[in-house]
């Protein structure tokens, strides 16, 4: 159960920063980057973007912000809005055959940057995590985007709907089906 | 049998229930194992997903990516309003056509030249040197090895990508730098390396008594640094742009001939030279005051062993009205550091202070140029326009004239929007 997701002050700040970016102030872009770069990169990883591509896609997301800043209406905090931009970049990326080929060629060599292990992390825990990640990877693109944005990143249904450009009920429907599929996949994968 | 209210577990997890419904469901949870289990399953699914984490970047990694982003954003901003891709494309086609007809105007990069050595063709690396202010250096390149000995002063260096077998080294008083196709600035004073700033590629820095360190694009070295990258990485460092140049063919008393490209420019501003990597030894020394009078002291000598940097190199006279570099250098580096980290407001203030305190320093031109860039980056086209005009008035033959004129067009279009 979640409580308030976006502090209002942050949203106000973000609106001001995006206004400055829209007027061509690149210093403000640096501020936005400092504030949200980690979240955007983590979001991209959770969307299934490989570690080798995360940096580039994150940069492209923020470069796209410069072009799209004037369309930001300040109704939600910049975070879900940025996630919406990142989703667009990730979709383009997935559809790019060249990138796909590069990913395949790097596949054997690249290891995802993992969070440092804590002493109490057990083998079962890591295995469950891997199973979950694999199940998440089998979700359709749209369901995964909604699940990651709302459940994992804590965006509200309204913010997610606005960022993805779909009605809010579509968000709840996709989320419901995403969970159902995840439950099924996890039950099948269970040892 | 499953509880009828189990759907509310998902609704409360998503924050879709209003306060009375949520309170009612929470009371229901106390007595319903189905709903409790469903809610717990949703919670563990959420937590499992949140464990997919990304290692937090180090501050240095973050700063590097930030500098790269700002650099790319700046390129994007410069392209979009005033420089449509189509116009650039037409310009490139025109340039190619002119080159095809053998239009021999000044090329920015010195072409590589070939030598026959033992039946094997060896090619000198292509490189370009531009002194910033006063610099004393020797070109002691031989066969496929480019080697520049920098005694003092600041050189902006651009090396084309090296082919197999080629090497390019800049020897500084206390060590050397080896590069593999890159762009960087190196400064040496009082017998030691004062600064290395890499803007493209990788430079291996080997200083006496210290381990080899690699500087990648955006990193810099200052003697006070504990290691590379401790100064915030920057975007494109200020590099002098082209100015009006002539090509002179000089014949030395030993009969060796080399082409020396010498920049001519107005007094007070920096001087520049593009020095081909000759088969012999070249001693370069340029000073703002002398170049303005056309008294370049470029000498070439035939091929021979490397000449020691210090003994017979001409002593560089101080820049016009020069102050000790310590204070000016510190002030300029402070401003550059702020600029490199994207703290444009602070950088602007520091550059203004620098110009105020050291009005005759040769770096005032860089400061004036960077203040124009800063105004543009801060979304102030009117300010950028005013500063660009000030720059053009003060440095009519400045290194950055072309870029500033472009900025005038960009800022002008920004104002008219």
Interface residues (C-beta under 8 A of the other chain):
Chain A: X1 X2 X5 X20 X23 X24 X25 X26 X27 X29 X30 X33 X34 X37 X38 X41 X42 X45 X46 X54 X55 X58 X59 X62 X63 X66 X67 X113 X114 X115 X116 X128 X129 X132 X133 X136 X147 X148 X150 X151 X152 X156 X157 X172 X175 X176 X179 X182 X183
Chain B: X10 X12 X13 X14 X15 X16 X39 X41 X42 X45 X46 X48 X49 X50 X51 X52 X53 X54 X55 X56 X57 X62 X65 X66 X68 X69 X70 X72 X73 X74 X76 X77 X342 X343 X344 X345 X376 X377 X378 X379 X381 X414
